[in-house]
Amino acid sequence: MSFSRPLLRAAALACPLCLAGCSYLVPVKRHLPVPKAPQIVQTVTADDLVNLLNQRWTELNTLTATVEIYATETKSSQGIEKDYPSCRGYILMRKPNELRVAGTYFGKKIFDMASNGSHFKLVMPLKDLVIEGSNTVIEKSTKQWENLRPGFFLDALVVRGLEPDNEFMVASDTEMVEDEQKKHLFAEPEYTLSVMRPKSGHEKLPVRVITFHRDDLLPYGQDVYDNEGNLETQIVYSNYADYTAGKYPSRVTIKRPQEGIQIVLEVVRVEKNVDLPASQFEVTIPEGATVRTLK
């Protein structure tokens, strides 16, 4: 084997430098933030985690909330992002799928929507317009907001229990979260619950992926997939606080990547299992209003 003269010269120079401990080759030491772990890290089995989720869902019959609603629309192809004015929102939910959401701006009602789980009606008084249709999109619209149906909002408000045909698996991980203001690094031990349903043969389709923090075993994230296994909705639950309804996130961030829409709910008040009559989930179509039907 032969070596070129430049290579031999480089090797001859490097050996004395290494033996002499040349300062140019001394490792540089830096101080990094040490991750702070939570004081409590709970350990449960996969079945225990699912039972806990199912129990919370079983104990819930109705939910009422007062929120501040912030909405952003992004058109990536055009490089445009639009923030809509925030509004005060009032939410009613009754299992299994009934929903009522109304929004006001400076005391005036700007929208009122009711859904029975299969169909919805949306009244916009200031525009003298009513939009109604199926909760399931049959024909995609070029208008991003028209592809939003009440089901995604209902899924975001509470984390449902598993269906009888669902299969699941649980993995554990630790996420590093940085507090940029205080320059602290926090270690967040997590459980990730993947929920699937059979498709054909041994194939399975994702239904949801739910992330729990192991200090309190509460859900902090939920990814929801459509019937074809495509990611449809991403929800982040943050800053849990004590309300009349118990522990509930004070901020719920809902992302719809396919439509480029984000909705943030800043929670003011939450109550559960309040008696809600059927009339609370009905809206009246104003006389003379224009009615549009979405497919």
Secondary structure, DSSP 8 states (H G I E B T S, - for coil): ----HHHHHHHHHHHHHHHHT-GGGS---------B--S------HHHHHHHHHHHHHH--EEEEEEEEEEEEEETTTTEEEE---EEEEEEEETTTEEEEEEEETTEEEEEEEE-SSEEEEEEGGGTEEEEEESS-SS--SSGGGG--HHHHHHHHS-----TT-EEEEEEEEEEEEETTTTEEEEEEEEEEEEEEEEETTEEEEEEEEEEETTT--EEEEEEE-TTS-EEEEEEEEEEEEETTEEEEEEEEEEETTTTEEEEEEEEEEEES----GGGG-----TT-EEEEE-
